[in-house]
Amino acid sequence: MTPSSRRRDLGIALLAVLAVAATSVAGQIATYPNLHWYAGLAKPAFNPPNWVFAPAWTALYALMAFAFWRILRQPASPARQAAITLFVSQLILNAAWSWMFFGANSPLLGLINVVPQWLLIAATIAAFRRVDALAAWCLVPLAAWVAFAAVLNASVWALN
C-alpha cells in the first residue's frame, strides 16, 4: 500500500467513523436527559436491563462504521451510490428515533419510526451485499437488534 493510498484509506475510515459517531451523539442528546421519563414507564418482562443498551449499541455502531468504511472504499458505481444513500438514510432514522421516542416522550412516535427504519436497514443489507458481502453481514446484528427494539417499543407503547 502506497503512502497516498494509506492516507486515502485513513480518510475514508475517519469519514465512516464520524458519520456513525455523529448519529450516536445526536441520539444521546435526546436520550440521556429523558432517562428519568423512561424509568417511569411500564415495560414488558423481556425488557433488557439498562446496562445492556450502551454496550450493545457500541458494538452495533462499530460494526456499522466498519461496514460503511468497506463500502466507501469500493470503486464508484450506481450500486455503491445506492448502498451509501440507503445507509445514510437509515442513520438519519436511527438518530431520529431517539428524538421521537425519548425527546418527545412518545413510544408511539418511536414505533412510527422504527418500522421504516428496520425496512431501510434490510434494504441497506441487500444493497451492501451487491457491493461487499462482508459489509452486508456486518449489518445483520443491527437488523436483529432493531427488530427486537421494534417489539420492545410496541410493548412499551401498549403498556403505557
C-alpha positions as CSV (number, residue, x, y, z in Angstrom):
1,M,0.0,0.0,0.0
2,T,1.4,3.4,-1.0
3,P,1.5,6.3,1.4
4,S,-1.1,8.1,-0.6
5,S,-3.5,5.1,-0.7
6,R,-2.9,4.7,3.1
7,R,-3.9,8.3,3.6
8,R,-6.9,7.9,1.4
9,D,-8.0,4.8,3.3
10,L,-7.5,6.6,6.7
11,G,-9.6,9.5,5.4
12,I,-12.3,7.1,4.4
13,A,-12.2,5.3,7.8
14,L,-12.4,8.7,9.5
15,L,-15.5,9.6,7.4
16,A,-17.2,6.3,8.2
17,V,-16.5,6.6,12.0
18,L,-17.5,10.3,12.1
19,A,-20.8,9.6,10.3
20,V,-21.7,6.8,12.7
21,A,-20.4,8.7,15.8
22,A,-22.5,11.7,14.8
23,T,-25.5,9.5,14.7
24,S,-24.8,8.1,18.1
25,V,-24.2,11.6,19.7
26,A,-27.3,13.0,18.1
27,G,-29.4,10.2,19.6
28,Q,-27.7,10.5,23.0
29,I,-28.5,14.2,23.2
30,A,-32.2,13.3,23.2
31,T,-31.9,10.1,25.2
32,Y,-29.9,11.0,28.3
33,P,-31.9,13.9,29.6
34,N,-35.0,11.7,29.3
35,L,-33.9,8.5,31.0
36,H,-35.9,9.5,34.1
37,W,-39.0,9.6,32.0
38,Y,-38.1,6.1,30.6
39,A,-37.5,4.7,34.0
40,G,-41.1,5.6,35.0
41,L,-42.7,3.7,32.1
42,A,-44.2,0.2,32.4
43,K,-42.0,-2.3,30.5
44,P,-42.5,-5.9,29.4
45,A,-40.8,-8.7,31.2
46,F,-38.3,-9.2,28.3
47,N,-37.0,-5.6,28.6
48,P,-33.2,-5.9,29.0
49,P,-31.6,-4.3,32.0
50,N,-30.5,-0.7,31.3
51,W,-26.8,-1.6,31.3
52,V,-27.2,-3.7,28.2
53,F,-28.1,-0.9,25.9
54,A,-24.8,1.0,25.9
55,P,-22.5,-2.0,25.1
56,A,-25.0,-3.3,22.5
57,W,-25.2,0.0,20.7
58,T,-21.4,0.5,20.9
59,A,-20.8,-2.9,19.2
60,L,-23.5,-2.2,16.6
61,Y,-22.1,1.3,15.8
62,A,-18.6,-0.2,15.5
63,L,-19.9,-2.8,13.0
64,M,-21.8,-0.1,11.1
65,A,-18.7,2.1,10.8
66,F,-16.6,-0.9,9.6
67,A,-19.3,-1.8,7.1
68,F,-19.6,1.7,5.8
69,W,-15.8,2.0,5.5
70,R,-15.8,-1.1,3.4
71,I,-18.5,0.3,1.1
72,L,-16.8,3.7,0.8
73,R,-13.5,2.0,-0.3
74,Q,-15.2,0.4,-3.2
75,P,-15.0,1.8,-6.7
76,A,-17.7,4.3,-7.6
77,S,-20.7,2.7,-9.2
78,P,-24.5,3.0,-9.2
79,A,-24.7,0.1,-6.8
80,R,-22.2,1.7,-4.4
81,Q,-24.1,5.0,-4.5
82,A,-27.4,3.3,-3.8
83,A,-25.8,1.5,-0.8
84,I,-24.4,4.8,0.5
85,T,-27.8,6.5,0.1
86,L,-29.6,3.8,2.0
87,F,-27.0,3.6,4.7
88,V,-27.2,7.3,5.4
89,S,-31.0,7.2,5.3
90,Q,-31.1,4.5,8.0
91,L,-28.6,6.5,10.0
92,I,-30.9,9.5,9.9
93,L,-33.9,7.4,11.1
94,N,-31.6,5.9,13.8
95,A,-30.9,9.3,15.3
96,A,-34.5,10.5,14.7
97,W,-35.8,7.5,16.7
98,S,-34.2,8.8,19.9
99,W,-35.7,12.2,19.4
100,M,-39.1,10.7,18.6
101,F,-39.2,8.2,21.5
102,F,-37.1,9.9,24.2
103,G,-37.0,13.6,23.1
104,A,-40.8,13.7,22.5
105,N,-41.5,11.2,25.3
106,S,-43.6,9.3,22.8
107,P,-43.4,5.5,22.4
108,L,-45.9,5.9,19.6
109,L,-43.6,8.2,17.6
110,G,-40.8,5.8,18.2
111,L,-42.9,3.0,16.9
112,I,-43.8,5.1,13.8
113,N,-40.0,5.5,13.2
114,V,-38.7,2.0,14.0
115,V,-40.7,0.1,11.4
116,P,-39.4,2.1,8.3
117,Q,-36.0,2.2,10.0
118,W,-35.9,-1.6,10.0
119,L,-37.1,-1.7,6.4
120,L,-34.3,0.7,5.4
121,I,-31.7,-1.5,7.3
122,A,-33.0,-4.6,5.4
123,A,-32.7,-2.6,2.1
124,T,-29.2,-1.4,3.1
125,I,-28.1,-5.0,3.8
126,A,-29.4,-6.1,0.3
127,A,-27.6,-3.1,-1.3
128,F,-24.4,-3.7,0.6
129,R,-24.4,-7.3,-0.4
130,R,-24.3,-6.3,-4.1
131,V,-21.1,-4.3,-3.3
132,D,-19.4,-6.1,-0.5
133,A,-20.8,-9.2,1.2
134,L,-18.8,-8.8,4.4
135,A,-20.2,-5.3,4.8
136,A,-23.7,-6.6,4.4
137,W,-23.1,-9.3,7.1
138,C,-21.9,-6.7,9.5
139,L,-25.3,-5.1,9.4
140,V,-27.2,-8.3,10.2
141,P,-26.8,-7.8,14.0
142,L,-28.2,-4.3,13.6
143,A,-31.3,-5.6,11.8
144,A,-31.8,-8.2,14.5
145,W,-31.4,-5.6,17.3
146,V,-33.8,-3.1,15.6
147,A,-36.3,-5.9,15.1
148,F,-36.1,-6.7,18.8
149,A,-36.3,-2.9,19.5
150,A,-39.5,-2.6,17.4
151,V,-41.2,-5.4,19.5
152,L,-39.9,-3.7,22.7
153,N,-41.1,-0.3,21.5
154,A,-44.5,-1.7,20.6
155,S,-44.8,-3.3,24.0
156,V,-43.8,-0.2,25.9
157,W,-46.4,1.8,23.8
158,A,-49.1,-0.8,24.6
159,L,-48.3,-0.9,28.3
160,N,-48.4,2.9,28.6
